[in-house]
């Protein structure tokens, strides 16, 4: 079983990969989940949906624990 931190890290990594596919680099300090920038928020939502689909895990729950 993955820890909450592992889930958060994996989801951030997915968001960063999606962001890179769009031609952007994400500094390690970027919080996709908390960003006010629509494109960055979209990257988090895409990564979140991937986690839910592939692992049946909602990464937002890893922040609520």
Buried (B, 14 or more C-beta within 10 A) or exposed (E): EEEEEEBBBBBBEBBBBBBEEEEEEBEEEBEBBEBEEEEBBBBBBBBBEBBEEEEEBBBBEBEEE
